[in-house]
Amino acid sequence: MNFSINYFKNLKKDYSENRERKTEIKLFDDVDATKVVIRNTKLYINREEGFIGTSLRKDEYVCDCSDIDDLIVFTKDCKVVITKVDSKTFIGKNIIHAAVFKKKDKRTIYNMIYKDGDKNFYYLKRFAVSGVTRDKVYNLSSAKKQSIVSYFSANPNGEAEIVSVILRQSTKLKKFKWDVTFLTI
């Protein structure tokens, strides 16, 4: 026992002078796996039948993704769902937009014109999707009956578009066409 203690004392005496520690002790930050993952999987979509996944190679190519990504999918009947990437997932018929979903992303702005199912009025909507529950179907209109999307666009940098509204001619109307910008919505 005395031999071991003396050995370590001699080590300290021989190797500690003028030999300061060169490594740095530091706490590591949390690493977000979605930022460092390699997107090596291809995502495909079958818009008519309502399927999205990585095994649908005969259908339309959407983008590159990874196994841990989330997808955001919009359908023609004013629904949106966020789901995990899988080999084949049924979303719903008539998919109009699908992309990799970035959580807490306020820069991606969606512009939509839809026909309300209850009142048959057309509404303009400009919104961002920052965080929702996965695999829950959200209705983007407040109608109890089915609403239908007439126009949809996704803008990754928040651009606003200008849309021309053309009304059918009537004797009571003086103006049949005008431009509406989504920036004021």
C-alpha positions as CSV (number, residue, x, y, z in Angstrom):
1,M,0.0,0.0,0.0
2,N,2.8,2.4,0.9
3,F,4.5,1.6,-2.4
4,S,1.4,2.6,-4.4
5,I,1.0,5.9,-2.5
6,N,4.7,6.7,-3.0
7,Y,4.5,5.8,-6.7
8,F,1.6,8.3,-7.3
9,K,3.4,11.0,-5.3
10,N,6.5,10.6,-7.4
11,L,4.4,10.7,-10.6
12,K,2.9,14.0,-9.5
13,K,6.3,15.4,-8.5
14,D,8.0,14.3,-11.7
15,Y,5.3,15.2,-14.3
16,S,3.3,18.1,-12.8
17,E,5.7,21.0,-13.0
18,N,5.5,23.1,-16.2
19,R,3.1,20.7,-17.6
20,E,-0.3,22.4,-17.5
21,R,-3.4,20.7,-18.8
22,K,-3.9,21.2,-22.6
23,T,-7.4,19.8,-22.9
24,E,-10.4,21.9,-22.1
25,I,-13.3,20.7,-19.9
26,K,-16.6,21.9,-21.3
27,L,-20.3,20.9,-21.3
28,F,-21.7,19.8,-24.6
29,D,-24.7,21.5,-26.1
30,D,-27.8,19.4,-27.1
31,V,-27.5,18.2,-30.7
32,D,-30.7,18.3,-32.8
33,A,-30.8,15.1,-34.8
34,T,-32.9,16.6,-37.6
35,K,-30.2,19.2,-38.4
36,V,-27.3,16.7,-38.7
37,V,-29.1,13.8,-40.4
38,I,-28.3,12.9,-44.0
39,R,-31.3,13.0,-46.3
40,N,-30.7,9.9,-48.3
41,T,-34.3,8.6,-48.8
42,K,-36.5,9.6,-51.7
43,L,-40.2,10.5,-50.9
44,Y,-42.9,9.7,-53.5
45,I,-46.6,10.6,-53.6
46,N,-49.7,9.2,-55.3
47,R,-52.0,12.2,-55.3
48,E,-55.2,10.5,-56.6
49,E,-55.2,7.5,-54.3
50,G,-53.9,9.5,-51.3
51,F,-50.6,7.6,-50.5
52,I,-47.3,9.0,-49.6
53,G,-44.1,7.1,-48.7
54,T,-40.6,6.0,-49.7
55,S,-41.6,2.7,-51.4
56,L,-43.9,4.3,-54.1
57,R,-41.2,4.4,-56.7
58,K,-43.6,4.3,-59.7
59,D,-45.3,7.5,-58.5
60,E,-44.4,11.2,-58.4
61,Y,-41.1,12.2,-56.7
62,V,-41.5,14.9,-54.0
63,C,-38.1,15.4,-52.3
64,D,-35.3,13.9,-50.4
65,C,-35.9,13.1,-46.8
66,S,-34.5,11.0,-43.9
67,D,-36.1,8.3,-41.8
68,I,-36.6,10.7,-38.8
69,D,-38.3,13.6,-40.7
70,D,-41.9,14.6,-40.3
71,L,-44.1,15.4,-43.4
72,I,-46.8,18.0,-43.8
73,V,-49.5,17.1,-46.2
74,F,-52.5,19.2,-47.4
75,T,-55.5,17.8,-49.2
76,K,-58.1,19.3,-51.5
77,D,-60.8,19.0,-48.8
78,C,-59.1,21.6,-46.5
79,K,-57.3,19.1,-44.3
80,V,-53.7,19.1,-43.1
81,V,-51.9,16.3,-41.3
82,I,-48.3,15.9,-40.0
83,T,-46.9,12.4,-40.1
84,K,-43.6,10.5,-39.9
85,V,-41.8,9.3,-43.0
86,D,-42.8,5.7,-43.7
87,S,-42.7,3.3,-46.6
88,K,-46.4,3.8,-47.4
89,T,-48.9,5.9,-45.5
90,F,-52.5,6.7,-46.4
91,I,-53.3,10.4,-46.0
92,G,-56.5,10.9,-47.9
93,K,-57.5,11.3,-51.5
94,N,-56.6,14.4,-53.6
95,I,-53.3,15.5,-52.0
96,I,-52.4,19.0,-53.2
97,H,-49.1,19.6,-51.3
98,A,-46.6,17.5,-49.4
99,A,-43.2,18.6,-48.0
100,V,-40.8,17.9,-45.1
101,F,-42.1,19.6,-42.0
102,K,-39.8,21.9,-40.0
103,K,-41.0,22.3,-36.4
104,K,-41.4,25.9,-35.2
105,D,-40.8,27.3,-38.7
106,K,-42.6,30.6,-38.9
107,R,-41.0,31.6,-42.3
108,T,-42.9,29.1,-44.4
109,I,-46.3,30.7,-45.2
110,Y,-49.2,29.0,-46.8
111,N,-51.7,30.9,-49.0
112,M,-55.1,29.3,-49.7
113,I,-58.4,30.2,-51.3
114,Y,-61.2,27.8,-50.4
115,K,-64.9,27.4,-51.0
116,D,-66.8,27.1,-47.7
117,G,-69.0,24.0,-47.5
118,D,-71.7,25.7,-45.3
119,K,-72.2,29.1,-47.0
120,N,-70.7,28.5,-50.5
121,F,-68.5,31.7,-50.0
122,Y,-64.9,31.8,-51.0
123,Y,-62.4,32.7,-48.3
124,L,-58.7,33.7,-48.5
125,K,-56.4,32.4,-45.8
126,R,-52.7,33.1,-45.1
127,F,-51.1,31.1,-42.3
128,A,-48.1,29.4,-40.9
129,V,-48.0,25.9,-39.3
130,S,-45.5,26.0,-36.5
131,G,-46.4,23.1,-34.2
132,V,-49.2,20.5,-34.2
133,T,-49.9,17.0,-32.9
134,R,-48.6,14.3,-35.2
135,D,-51.1,12.1,-37.1
136,K,-54.0,14.3,-36.2
137,V,-56.1,15.5,-39.1
138,Y,-56.8,19.3,-38.8
139,N,-59.6,21.0,-40.7
140,L,-58.4,24.4,-42.1
141,S,-62.0,25.7,-42.6
142,S,-64.6,26.2,-39.9
143,A,-67.4,24.6,-42.0
144,K,-69.2,21.5,-40.9
145,K,-69.7,20.4,-44.5
146,Q,-66.8,19.7,-46.7
147,S,-64.9,22.7,-48.0
148,I,-62.8,22.6,-51.2
149,V,-59.5,24.3,-51.9
150,S,-59.5,26.3,-55.1
151,Y,-55.9,27.8,-54.8
152,F,-53.0,26.8,-52.7
153,S,-49.3,27.8,-52.5
154,A,-46.5,27.2,-50.0
155,N,-43.8,29.9,-49.7
156,P,-40.7,29.0,-47.8
157,N,-39.6,32.7,-47.3
158,G,-43.0,34.1,-46.6
159,E,-43.6,35.7,-50.0
160,A,-47.1,37.0,-50.6
161,E,-48.8,36.6,-54.0
162,I,-51.2,38.7,-56.0
163,V,-54.3,36.8,-57.2
164,S,-56.7,38.1,-59.8
165,V,-60.4,37.7,-58.8
166,I,-62.8,37.5,-61.8
167,L,-66.5,37.5,-61.2
168,R,-69.2,36.4,-63.6
169,Q,-70.8,39.3,-65.3
170,S,-74.0,40.7,-63.8
171,T,-75.9,43.9,-64.4
172,K,-75.5,45.0,-60.8
173,L,-71.7,44.8,-60.8
174,K,-69.6,47.6,-62.0
175,K,-66.2,45.9,-61.5
176,F,-65.7,42.4,-62.7
177,K,-62.0,41.9,-62.1
178,W,-59.5,43.1,-59.4
179,D,-56.3,42.0,-57.8
180,V,-56.0,40.8,-54.3
181,T,-52.7,40.5,-52.5
182,F,-52.2,37.9,-49.7
183,L,-50.0,40.4,-47.9
184,T,-53.0,42.2,-46.4
185,I,-54.7,39.0,-45.2
